[in-house]
Amino acid sequence: MSDATHTPPAPAGPLAGIRVLDLGRVIAGPYAAQMLADYGAQVIKVERPGTGDEARAMSTGALLNAAGEKIPGETSMVLLANRNKRSLTLALDQPRGQAILKQLAAQSDVLIENFIPGTMARFGLDYPSLSRINPALVYCSVSGWGQTGPRAGLPGFDSVVQAACGLMSVTGQREDSPGAGPVRVGASVVDVATGMNAAFAIMVALRHRDATGQGQHLDVALFDTGVALQADNVQKYLLNGDLIGRHGSENYGGAPARIFDTADGSVFIMAGISTQFRALCTILECPELVADPRFADVASRFRHRDALTALLQPRIARISSAHLLAALEAASVPCSQVRNYQAVFDDPHTEERALRVAAPHPQSDRLQLIASPIKCSATPARYQRPPSLGEHTEEILSQTLGLDAAEIEELRASGVI
């Protein structure tokens, strides 16, 4: 084994002493485990021998070595959700692999899995089975559709759930606009939000465990999260049956609240509140719009938003983005340039917020990770690179379960690890 296999210990965090078995795959489950790992939990990532987490082969983005070549298995999808973990390869479809997982579960606080419901039961590794071994175990099942319901047995992915939960129906250009039609949100927001919900549920369950000694089964679904993410849209439907249509870049809570073309780019301006609208009209030198009865209040401006846009756009098109943004910010009118990722990470504000961190890697000096969005004054997140496939298998089996070298070699020869 190389020196890189033995990860140096990180400073203890507030979750030090919590052991997590991460059987998650792709994004949602692993992201939940990473959130716990960031703050000190000892996370063992359990992966399939030979291939590992499907995320190791799914993404086109990859970490490059010094020669500019892609490092196998080090994809962007793995790197975004697996830092601060150790990797153990284990064949869960073999009895000896199942026995090893049960031994680890007996010594763990949390287990996270995101297989299709029923899979873990076939392996004898479902919550009823493992809770008999460890009644204090917090067992979190992450799935596309949940553990119950007509779709429970179906695979679920972020894009499919965006379509099913209504999110695509409210995303895209208006029906009367060019390119109208449902559109996927451009990032895997449902996956990530589900991981966040799972991490929150685990912390609630650990608090309950500490008070009662009892673990529990947590059922966290992408579909449920996708519905809940659309809070105001869904709440309006539940109140009066209104179906929110697509509005492109427009915010349906007021007007103007949309993208406008400037002389050299695009900016998003949100001036729905009357004080903001008056400030915008002052900047654009059109005070007559404030007195126009069509734009007298929030509801009126939203009702006549097309007419308002037609009056504002020619004025905005004559001004540079930088000049307009400076004036709007000085007047406390919410606004932003429409930026790509390069512009985001070139922004001094992004640097000040420390939203990317470098992590040492034995094969590359190029590894940068998305930082935790949580800022804790006394317990900052820690950052160690995501593990390579099976990097800590021998370490975990020997140090945690007490297996000797001959036993480990036998497991390897039989394909269990």
Backbone torsions as a table, in degrees:
resi	resn	phi	psi	omega
1	MET	NA	140.5	-178.2
2	SER	-81.7	163.6	177.6
3	ASP	-60.2	-28.7	-178.3
4	ALA	-64.7	-19.6	-178.4
5	THR	-67.9	-33.4	-175.8
6	HIS	-92.1	97.1	-178.9
7	THR	-71.5	128.4	178.5
8	PRO	-63.8	144.9	-177.7
9	PRO	-64.1	139.9	177.1
10	ALA	-91.4	158.4	175.6
11	PRO	-56.4	140.1	-178.6
12	ALA	-64.4	140.3	176.9
13	GLY	-112.4	-176.4	-177.3
14	PRO	-64.2	-19.3	178.8
15	LEU	-101.2	13.7	176.6
16	ALA	-57.0	138.4	-177.5
17	GLY	96.3	-12.4	176.2
18	ILE	-91.8	122.2	178.0
19	ARG	-104.0	130.6	-177.2
20	VAL	-121.1	129.5	169.7
21	LEU	-96.2	114.0	-176.4
22	ASP	-101.6	101.0	174.6
23	LEU	-99.2	15.3	-179.3
24	GLY	-71.2	158.3	179.9
25	ARG	-135.8	153.5	178.4
26	VAL	65.0	-109.4	-172.0
27	ILE	-117.9	-56.8	-165.8
28	ALA	-58.8	-55.3	179.9
29	GLY	-62.5	-51.0	177.8
30	PRO	-59.0	-34.5	-179.5
31	TYR	-65.1	-40.0	177.3
32	ALA	-60.7	-45.5	-179.8
33	ALA	-65.0	-37.1	178.8
34	GLN	-63.4	-39.1	178.8
35	MET	-59.6	-38.6	177.6
36	LEU	-71.2	-40.4	-179.8
37	ALA	-64.0	-35.6	-179.7
38	ASP	-56.9	-27.6	-175.2
39	TYR	-114.7	28.0	165.6
40	GLY	108.7	-10.5	178.6
41	ALA	-64.2	143.8	175.7
42	GLN	-86.4	108.2	-174.9
43	VAL	-108.5	123.5	174.5
44	ILE	-103.1	113.6	178.8
45	LYS	-86.1	115.3	-178.2
46	VAL	-95.4	119.8	-175.4
47	GLU	-126.5	157.9	178.2
48	ARG	-69.2	131.9	177.9
49	PRO	-57.9	139.1	175.1
50	GLY	90.0	-48.6	-175.9
51	THR	-112.2	-34.3	178.7
52	GLY	73.5	-163.9	175.5
53	ASP	-54.3	134.2	178.9
54	GLU	-54.8	-25.8	179.7
55	ALA	-62.4	-20.3	179.9
56	ARG	-68.9	-14.4	-180.0
57	ALA	-124.4	-5.0	-170.9
58	MET	-84.6	-28.5	-169.9
59	SER	-96.2	146.4	176.2
60	THR	-83.1	-21.9	177.0
61	GLY	-79.3	140.2	-177.8
62	ALA	-150.2	153.6	174.2
63	LEU	-72.9	137.9	-179.4
64	LEU	-104.0	145.2	175.5
65	ASN	-85.4	-173.3	-175.7
66	ALA	-63.0	-24.8	179.3
67	ALA	-87.8	2.3	-178.8
68	GLY	79.7	17.4	-179.6
69	GLU	-99.1	148.1	178.4
70	LYS	-68.0	135.1	176.9
71	ILE	-87.9	119.2	-176.6
72	PRO	-55.0	134.0	176.8
73	GLY	81.6	-10.6	-178.0
74	GLU	-97.5	60.9	-177.5
75	THR	-83.1	163.3	178.9
76	SER	-61.6	-33.2	-178.5
77	MET	-69.8	-32.2	175.0
78	VAL	-73.7	-43.7	-174.1
79	LEU	-67.8	-25.2	-176.3
80	LEU	-77.9	-15.5	-170.4
81	ALA	-138.1	18.0	-173.3
82	ASN	-137.3	17.7	178.7
83	ARG	-68.5	162.0	175.4
84	ASN	62.8	20.7	-179.8
85	LYS	-114.0	167.0	168.3
86	ARG	-115.3	143.8	-175.9
87	SER	-105.9	127.4	175.6
88	LEU	-120.8	124.1	174.3
89	THR	-89.3	135.8	-175.1
90	LEU	-157.0	127.1	179.1
91	ALA	-84.9	101.8	-176.6
92	LEU	-74.7	-12.8	178.3
93	ASP	-88.5	2.8	176.3
94	GLN	-109.5	141.7	-177.9
95	PRO	-55.5	-38.9	-179.8
96	ARG	-69.8	-33.8	175.0
97	GLY	-66.2	-40.0	177.6
98	GLN	-64.6	-38.8	179.4
99	ALA	-64.4	-39.5	178.9
100	ILE	-65.7	-42.3	179.3
101	LEU	-62.9	-38.2	178.3
102	LYS	-63.5	-38.7	176.2
103	GLN	-61.9	-42.3	178.9
104	LEU	-68.1	-39.1	-179.8
105	ALA	-64.0	-32.4	179.1
106	ALA	-65.7	-22.5	-178.4
107	GLN	-108.2	11.2	-174.4
108	SER	-113.9	161.4	178.4
109	ASP	-97.7	-32.6	-173.0
110	VAL	-138.2	142.7	167.9
111	LEU	-127.9	130.8	176.9
112	ILE	-117.4	129.1	176.1
113	GLU	-139.4	146.8	175.2
114	ASN	-136.1	48.6	170.4
115	PHE	-80.5	164.0	172.8
116	ILE	-60.0	133.8	-179.2
117	PRO	-49.8	134.9	-177.9
118	GLY	104.3	-23.8	-178.0
119	THR	-64.3	-48.7	-177.9
120	MET	-65.4	-32.3	177.2
121	ALA	-65.0	-37.5	178.7
122	ARG	-64.4	-28.9	178.6
123	PHE	-87.0	-4.9	-174.3
124	GLY	71.5	26.9	-176.0
125	LEU	-121.9	19.8	179.5
126	ASP	-77.2	175.0	-175.8
127	TYR	-60.2	-47.5	179.2
128	PRO	-56.1	-38.7	-179.1
129	SER	-68.6	-47.4	-176.3
130	LEU	-76.9	-27.5	178.9
131	SER	-69.5	-23.4	174.6
132	ARG	-69.3	-31.0	177.8
133	ILE	-79.4	-39.7	-176.5
134	ASN	-139.9	90.1	-178.0
135	PRO	-61.1	-20.0	-178.7
136	ALA	-88.7	1.3	-176.0
137	LEU	-68.9	131.0	170.7
138	VAL	-92.9	116.1	-171.9
139	TYR	-114.5	110.8	-174.9
140	CYS	-107.7	115.4	176.5
141	SER	-99.7	118.2	176.9
142	VAL	-107.1	129.0	-178.1
143	SER	-147.1	171.8	179.9
144	GLY	-69.2	-42.3	-169.9
145	TRP	-121.2	-4.2	-178.2
146	GLY	100.7	170.8	-177.3
147	GLN	-83.2	-10.6	179.6
148	THR	-129.7	167.8	177.5
149	GLY	101.8	161.4	-176.0
150	PRO	-59.2	-27.1	-177.7
151	ARG	-97.8	5.7	-172.2
152	ALA	-55.5	-34.4	-176.3
153	GLY	-86.4	2.9	-177.5
154	LEU	-92.2	149.8	173.0
155	PRO	-69.3	148.6	-179.4
156	GLY	-136.4	129.3	177.6
157	PHE	-124.8	159.8	-174.6
158	ASP	-49.2	-50.9	-175.1
159	SER	-65.1	-41.1	179.1
160	VAL	-63.3	-42.5	-180.0
161	VAL	-68.5	-35.4	175.4
162	GLN	-57.9	-38.1	177.5
163	ALA	-69.6	-42.5	-173.1
164	ALA	-74.9	-31.3	-173.6
165	CYS	-89.2	0.1	178.4
166	GLY	97.4	-7.6	-175.5
167	LEU	-63.9	-40.0	178.2
168	MET	-66.3	-29.3	-176.6
169	SER	-68.3	-20.1	179.8
170	VAL	-110.0	10.0	-178.1
171	THR	-118.3	126.2	-178.9
172	GLY	130.3	-179.9	-178.4
173	GLN	-74.3	154.6	178.3
174	ARG	-60.4	155.3	-177.5
175	GLU	-59.3	-28.9	-178.6
176	ASP	-93.7	16.2	-177.3
177	SER	-114.5	155.6	174.3
178	PRO	-59.5	140.0	179.5
179	GLY	74.4	21.2	-178.9
180	ALA	-64.3	149.7	178.1
181	GLY	141.7	160.2	-179.9
182	PRO	-61.3	145.7	-178.5
183	VAL	-137.5	140.9	174.0
184	ARG	-72.3	137.6	170.6
185	VAL	-59.4	137.2	-167.2
186	GLY	-72.2	1.9	176.1
187	ALA	-136.5	164.7	-177.1
188	SER	-81.4	64.0	-173.2
189	VAL	-68.5	-33.5	-179.4
190	VAL	-69.9	-41.4	176.3
191	ASP	-57.2	-52.1	-175.7
192	VAL	-65.7	-43.1	179.5
193	ALA	-64.4	-34.9	177.1
194	THR	-65.4	-40.9	175.6
195	GLY	-60.7	-40.5	177.5
196	MET	-64.2	-43.3	178.0
197	ASN	-62.0	-39.9	179.9
198	ALA	-64.5	-42.8	179.0
199	ALA	-62.8	-40.4	177.7
200	PHE	-64.1	-44.3	179.7
201	ALA	-61.4	-39.2	179.3
202	ILE	-63.8	-42.3	179.4
203	MET	-64.7	-38.4	175.9
204	VAL	-61.6	-45.2	-178.1
205	ALA	-67.2	-35.8	177.1
206	LEU	-66.5	-37.4	176.3
207	ARG	-62.1	-43.1	177.5
208	HIS	-64.7	-42.2	179.1
209	ARG	-60.3	-43.0	-179.5
210	ASP	-63.7	-31.2	-178.6
211	ALA	-83.1	-31.1	-171.9
212	THR	-119.6	-16.9	-175.1
213	GLY	83.1	0.4	-175.5
214	GLN	-108.3	132.2	171.4
215	GLY	-82.8	-171.6	178.2
216	GLN	-164.4	170.0	178.7
217	HIS	-100.4	126.3	179.4
218	LEU	-106.5	132.6	-178.1
219	ASP	-116.3	103.4	-176.8
220	VAL	-120.5	123.1	-172.4
221	ALA	-121.7	143.2	174.1
222	LEU	-58.4	-42.4	-177.3
223	PHE	-60.9	-47.6	179.5
224	ASP	-60.5	-43.1	179.0
225	THR	-63.9	-41.8	179.8
226	GLY	-60.1	-40.5	176.9
227	VAL	-65.1	-48.0	-176.4
228	ALA	-66.0	-29.1	179.5
229	LEU	-60.2	-28.5	-175.4
230	GLN	-91.2	42.4	-166.7
231	ALA	-42.5	-60.6	-174.3
232	ASP	-70.3	-37.9	177.4
233	ASN	-59.3	-49.8	-176.9
234	VAL	-68.2	-39.6	-179.6
235	GLN	-62.3	-38.5	177.1
236	LYS	-63.1	-40.6	177.7
237	TYR	-63.2	-42.6	-178.8
238	LEU	-66.7	-28.7	-179.5
239	LEU	-75.7	-45.4	-172.2
240	ASN	-139.0	9.2	176.3
241	GLY	78.4	9.3	-179.3
242	ASP	-72.8	133.2	174.1
243	LEU	-97.4	116.6	-178.6
244	ILE	-74.9	126.2	178.3
245	GLY	-86.6	179.5	177.1
246	ARG	-81.4	140.2	-177.6
247	HIS	-128.5	16.1	-179.0
248	GLY	59.8	-128.7	179.9
249	SER	-85.5	-2.9	-177.3
250	GLU	-73.0	140.9	170.2
251	ASN	-92.5	125.8	-172.6
252	TYR	-80.0	3.0	-179.4
253	GLY	-90.4	-1.9	-179.5
254	GLY	176.8	178.3	179.7
255	ALA	-154.1	144.3	-2.6
256	PRO	-75.6	141.2	176.2
257	ALA	-155.4	83.6	-172.0
258	ARG	-167.7	177.9	173.9
259	ILE	-82.8	135.0	172.9
260	PHE	-122.0	145.1	175.6
261	ASP	-84.4	128.7	176.5
262	THR	-98.5	-172.0	179.6
263	ALA	-68.1	-22.1	-175.9
264	ASP	-139.9	19.8	-179.5
265	GLY	171.7	-147.3	-179.0
266	SER	-139.1	144.9	175.0
267	VAL	-135.8	150.9	172.8
268	PHE	-101.7	127.1	179.9
269	ILE	-121.2	130.3	176.4
270	MET	-122.6	100.6	-177.0
271	ALA	-127.5	47.0	-176.7
272	GLY	-72.9	-33.7	179.1
273	ILE	-71.8	144.7	-172.4
274	SER	-59.6	-39.2	178.7
275	THR	-63.5	-38.6	178.4
276	GLN	-68.2	-39.3	179.9
277	PHE	-64.0	-42.0	178.7
278	ARG	-63.8	-40.1	179.0
279	ALA	-64.3	-41.1	178.5
280	LEU	-62.1	-44.4	-179.8
281	CYS	-64.5	-34.4	176.4
282	THR	-64.7	-45.0	180.0
283	ILE	-62.9	-39.6	-177.6
284	LEU	-87.3	1.3	178.2
285	GLU	57.0	48.8	175.5
286	CYS	-135.8	59.9	-177.6
287	PRO	-61.9	-19.5	-179.5
288	GLU	-63.7	-23.6	-179.7
289	LEU	-69.6	-29.6	177.9
290	VAL	-64.0	-36.0	-179.2
291	ALA	-84.0	-10.4	-179.6
292	ASP	-67.6	122.6	-177.7
293	PRO	-59.2	-24.3	178.3
294	ARG	-65.8	-22.3	-174.7
295	PHE	-120.3	28.5	-171.7
296	ALA	-71.0	-30.8	-178.9
297	ASP	-147.6	179.6	-174.9
298	VAL	-58.7	-48.8	-177.3
299	ALA	-63.6	-40.7	-179.5
300	SER	-67.1	-41.9	179.2
301	ARG	-64.1	-38.6	179.6
302	PHE	-68.5	-39.0	-179.3
303	ARG	-64.5	-34.9	-178.1
304	HIS	-109.6	32.4	-172.8
305	ARG	-64.0	-33.0	179.4
306	ASP	-65.5	-43.1	177.7
307	ALA	-64.8	-38.9	179.5
308	LEU	-65.0	-44.0	178.6
309	THR	-60.2	-42.4	-179.8
310	ALA	-61.6	-30.0	178.8
311	LEU	-82.9	-33.6	-176.7
312	LEU	-81.9	-37.3	-172.3
313	GLN	-58.2	-45.0	179.2
314	PRO	-61.0	-35.4	178.9
315	ARG	-69.1	-43.8	-178.7
316	ILE	-66.7	-33.8	-177.4
317	ALA	-64.8	-16.0	-179.4
318	ARG	-88.9	-5.2	-172.2
319	ILE	-113.7	142.7	176.5
320	SER	-71.4	154.0	-179.8
321	SER	-59.1	-45.9	-176.4
322	ALA	-62.3	-43.8	-179.9
323	HIS	-64.9	-44.4	-178.2
324	LEU	-65.6	-45.4	-178.5
325	LEU	-63.0	-39.9	178.9
326	ALA	-61.7	-42.7	-179.9
327	ALA	-68.1	-42.7	-179.7
328	LEU	-64.7	-43.4	-179.5
329	GLU	-65.4	-37.7	178.1
330	ALA	-63.7	-28.3	-179.8
331	ALA	-96.0	7.8	179.0
332	SER	61.0	35.3	173.4
333	VAL	-95.0	120.9	-178.8
334	PRO	-58.6	130.9	-176.3
335	CYS	-164.2	163.0	173.8
336	SER	-163.8	148.3	166.6
337	GLN	-66.9	146.6	174.5
338	VAL	-83.9	111.5	-168.0
339	ARG	-117.4	152.3	170.0
340	ASN	-91.4	-179.8	-174.9
341	TYR	-65.1	-34.5	178.3
342	GLN	-60.6	-44.8	179.1
343	ALA	-65.9	-36.3	178.4
344	VAL	-59.9	-48.0	-174.6
345	PHE	-84.3	-6.8	170.2
346	ASP	-86.6	-10.0	-175.6
347	ASP	-75.8	128.0	176.9
348	PRO	-56.3	-29.6	178.8
349	HIS	-65.1	-40.0	177.5
350	THR	-61.9	-41.8	178.1
351	GLU	-64.1	-42.8	179.8
352	GLU	-62.4	-35.5	179.6
353	ARG	-80.8	-3.6	176.4
354	ALA	52.3	55.0	-176.0
355	LEU	-88.4	1.3	170.5
356	ARG	-137.7	146.1	-179.1
357	VAL	-134.2	146.2	175.0
358	ALA	-88.5	144.7	178.8
359	ALA	-133.9	127.3	179.1
360	PRO	-59.9	139.9	-179.9
361	HIS	-138.2	136.1	-175.3
362	PRO	-66.5	-19.1	-177.6
363	GLN	-113.1	-1.5	-175.0
364	SER	-155.6	146.3	173.5
365	ASP	-106.0	16.8	-174.0
366	ARG	-107.1	2.2	-172.2
367	LEU	-74.7	117.8	169.9
368	GLN	-123.9	140.9	-177.1
369	LEU	-119.0	154.7	172.8
370	ILE	-71.9	123.8	-177.5
371	ALA	-72.3	159.2	172.7
372	SER	-61.0	135.7	178.1
373	PRO	-79.2	-1.2	-177.3
374	ILE	-95.7	126.6	179.5
375	LYS	-110.1	110.8	179.0
376	CYS	-111.1	125.6	-174.6
377	SER	-68.7	-33.3	-176.6
378	ALA	-103.5	-21.1	-174.6
379	THR	-133.2	72.2	-178.5
380	PRO	-66.4	157.4	177.5
381	ALA	-66.7	153.0	174.7
382	ARG	-106.4	160.4	-176.3
383	TYR	-140.1	110.8	169.4
384	GLN	-127.5	147.9	-174.7
385	ARG	-59.5	151.1	172.3
386	PRO	-61.5	147.4	-177.0
387	PRO	-78.1	152.9	170.3
388	SER	-76.3	164.2	-174.6
389	LEU	-58.9	121.3	176.1
390	GLY	69.6	15.7	-172.9
391	GLU	-58.0	-33.4	-173.7
392	HIS	-112.1	17.9	-175.7
393	THR	-57.1	-53.9	-178.1
394	GLU	-64.1	-40.4	-180.0
395	GLU	-59.4	-45.6	-177.8
396	ILE	-68.9	-44.9	-177.8
397	LEU	-66.0	-36.6	-178.8
398	SER	-80.7	-46.3	-174.1
399	GLN	-80.7	-36.4	-176.6
400	THR	-88.9	-41.9	-176.1
401	LEU	-105.4	-7.6	175.2
402	GLY	76.6	20.3	178.5
403	LEU	-74.5	144.4	177.8
404	ASP	-91.3	175.6	-174.1
405	ALA	-61.3	-38.7	-179.2
406	ALA	-65.9	-40.1	179.0
407	GLU	-66.1	-40.4	179.8
408	ILE	-66.3	-41.4	179.6
409	GLU	-65.3	-35.9	177.2
410	GLU	-64.8	-41.3	177.0
411	LEU	-62.8	-40.6	179.5
412	ARG	-66.2	-42.3	-178.6
413	ALA	-64.8	-31.1	-178.9
414	SER	-89.7	0.1	176.4
415	GLY	83.5	8.5	178.8
416	VAL	-71.4	-34.1	177.5
417	ILE	-125.2	NA	NA
